[in-house]
Amino acid sequence: MNHVYAPGCALILYKPELAKKMLIFLNQSTNISEHLICCRHNPKLPPGTKIINTCAGCDRRYRELYEGISTISLWEIVAESNTFPFPDYQGMTMSVHDACPTRTEERVHKAIRKLLTKMNIKVVEPQNTQTQATCCGDSFYGTLPLAQVKEQMKKRADEMPVEDVVVYCVSCIKAMHIGGKKPHYIVDLLWGEDTTSGTYEPDAWHQELQRFIDVHS
């Protein structure tokens, strides 16, 4: 089976150097090429290709929209690794916000939590979690007025029982920041880096995403 790695537009916009580090890690044991066509466009890949992804939205779109394409999250691969240099967070307590595009994908939920265990992070689950997780609020962008989108972000952030919240979607970083929590992006955690909010106002962030989508077709 042919495998390619799709870092996704959000990670490339956020920290392209970490997308490259992940590609280097994947190529330690095999030869995997980088796939930069946005998931909103035909991937132009041969049937039978499996796409390794970091973005929950990519995972769903590649899996559901394109015949002959399957997906696996990067988290599932790293969680099974015996060579990744996992940092030790010494029992730091965090909650997990599960990205809504993977709400049905228990394989992803389990992999994220296995990674956190390997990094010595104690998880305190919110009431609505994994297959019952509620949206961070970003999915309402474009369908609700901006003020109401931000209200949804605060509502989800308020569900988190602790201040530090693990996310595995870049848009969820923005939502948790707006909601008043301290987000920790899983890629940052894996490489021992701080998570930054960057462009977090919804209008500006979605404009950045759209520019990437338009170019990478």
C-alpha positions in Angstrom: 0.0 0.0 0.0 1.2 3.5 -0.9 1.5 5.9 2.0 1.8 9.7 1.9 2.0 12.3 4.7 -0.5 15.2 4.6 0.5 17.7 7.3 -2.6 19.9 6.4 -2.9 23.5 5.8 -3.4 24.5 9.4 -0.1 22.9 10.7 1.9 24.4 7.8 0.5 27.8 8.5 1.1 27.3 12.3 4.5 25.8 12.5 5.9 24.5 9.1 9.1 23.4 10.8 7.2 20.9 13.0 5.5 19.5 9.9 9.0 18.9 8.5 10.2 17.3 11.7 7.2 14.9 11.6 8.0 14.0 8.0 11.6 13.3 8.9 10.5 11.1 11.8 8.2 9.1 9.5 11.0 8.6 7.0 13.3 7.0 9.6 12.0 3.6 8.7 10.3 4.0 5.3 10.0 6.3 2.3 7.0 8.5 2.6 6.4 11.6 0.4 4.7 14.8 1.5 1.2 15.5 0.1 0.3 19.2 -0.1 -2.9 19.2 -2.1 -5.6 20.5 0.2 -8.2 17.9 1.3 -10.9 20.1 -0.2 -9.5 19.2 -3.7 -9.2 15.9 -5.4 -6.0 14.4 -4.0 -5.0 12.9 -7.4 -3.6 9.8 -5.7 -3.8 6.2 -7.0 -6.5 4.0 -5.5 -5.2 2.1 -2.4 -3.3 5.1 -1.1 -3.4 5.6 2.7 -2.9 9.2 3.8 -1.2 9.9 7.1 -2.7 13.1 8.5 -2.4 15.5 11.4 -5.6 17.4 10.8 -8.9 16.0 12.0 -10.7 17.7 9.1 -8.3 16.1 6.6 -8.9 12.7 8.2 -12.6 13.0 7.6 -12.6 14.5 4.2 -10.0 12.2 2.7 -11.8 9.2 4.2 -15.3 10.2 3.1 -15.0 12.1 -0.1 -12.4 10.3 -2.3 -12.9 6.7 -3.5 -10.0 4.4 -2.9 -8.4 6.6 -0.3 -8.0 5.6 3.3 -6.5 7.5 6.3 -4.6 7.0 9.5 -3.8 9.7 11.9 -0.2 10.5 12.7 -1.1 10.0 16.3 -1.9 6.4 15.8 1.6 5.8 14.3 3.5 7.8 16.9 1.6 6.2 19.7 3.0 2.8 18.7 6.5 4.1 18.2 9.4 2.8 20.3 11.9 5.3 18.8 10.1 8.7 19.2 11.8 10.9 21.8 8.8 11.5 24.0 9.3 14.3 26.5 8.4 13.9 30.2 5.9 16.4 31.5 6.3 15.0 35.1 2.6 14.3 35.8 1.2 17.6 34.6 -2.6 17.6 34.6 -4.5 18.4 31.4 -7.9 18.0 29.9 -8.5 16.8 26.3 -10.7 18.5 23.8 -11.5 16.0 21.0 -11.9 17.5 17.5 -15.4 17.0 16.2 -14.4 15.6 12.7 -13.0 12.6 14.6 -16.0 12.2 16.9 -16.7 8.7 15.6 -13.1 7.7 15.4 -12.3 6.0 18.7 -8.9 4.9 17.2 -7.9 8.6 17.3 -9.2 9.2 20.8 -7.2 6.2 22.1 -4.0 7.2 20.3 -4.1 10.7 21.7 -4.5 9.5 25.2 -1.8 6.9 24.7 0.6 9.6 23.6 -0.3 11.7 26.7 0.5 8.6 28.9 3.8 8.2 27.2 4.6 11.9 27.9 3.6 11.5 31.6 0.6 13.8 31.4 -2.3 13.1 33.7 -5.7 13.4 31.9 -8.8 14.8 33.5 -11.6 14.3 31.1 -14.4 16.8 30.6 -18.0 15.4 30.9 -18.5 15.6 27.2 -15.5 13.8 25.7 -14.4 11.4 22.9 -17.5 10.2 21.0 -19.7 12.6 23.1 -17.4 15.6 22.7 -19.0 18.9 21.8 -17.6 21.3 19.2 -14.9 23.9 20.1 -17.1 26.4 18.4 -15.1 26.9 15.2 -17.4 24.8 13.1 -20.1 27.4 13.7 -18.0 29.9 11.8 -19.9 31.1 8.7 -23.3 29.9 10.0 -23.6 32.0 13.1 -22.8 35.6 13.8 -19.2 36.1 15.0 -20.3 37.0 18.5 -22.3 33.8 18.8 -19.3 31.8 17.5 -17.2 33.2 20.3 -19.9 32.4 22.8 -19.8 28.7 21.6 -16.0 28.7 22.1 -16.3 30.0 25.6 -19.1 27.5 26.3 -16.9 24.6 25.3 -13.8 26.0 27.1 -15.9 26.3 30.2 -16.6 22.6 30.1 -12.9 21.8 30.6 -12.2 20.9 34.3 -8.6 22.3 34.3 -6.9 25.3 32.7 -4.5 23.3 30.5 -6.3 21.7 27.5 -4.8 19.3 24.9 -6.0 19.8 21.4 -5.1 18.1 18.1 -6.6 20.6 15.7 -5.0 24.0 15.1 -8.4 25.7 14.9 -9.2 24.3 18.4 -6.1 26.2 19.6 -7.7 29.4 18.6 -11.1 28.4 20.1 -9.6 27.4 23.5 -7.6 30.6 23.6 -10.7 32.7 22.9 -12.6 30.7 25.5 -10.0 31.6 28.2 -8.2 28.3 28.5 -4.5 27.5 27.9 -4.3 25.2 24.8 -1.5 22.7 24.2 -1.3 21.4 20.6 -0.3 17.8 20.5 2.4 18.4 18.0 3.9 21.1 20.3 3.7 18.7 23.2 5.5 15.9 21.3 8.4 18.2 20.4 8.6 20.1 23.8 7.4 23.4 22.4 5.0 26.0 23.8 1.7 26.4 22.0 1.0 29.9 20.6 -2.4 31.3 19.6 -1.0 33.1 16.5 -3.8 34.5 14.4 -6.8 33.7 16.5 -9.6 36.1 15.5 -12.0 33.8 13.5 -12.3 36.1 10.4 -8.5 36.6 10.0 -7.8 32.9 10.7 -10.3 31.6 8.2 -9.0 34.0 5.6 -5.5 32.5 6.1 -6.9 29.0 5.7 -8.8 30.0 2.5 -5.8 31.4 0.9 -3.9 28.2 1.5 -6.8 26.1 0.2 -7.1 28.2 -3.0 -3.4 27.8 -3.8 -2.9 24.1 -2.9 -5.2 22.4 -5.4 
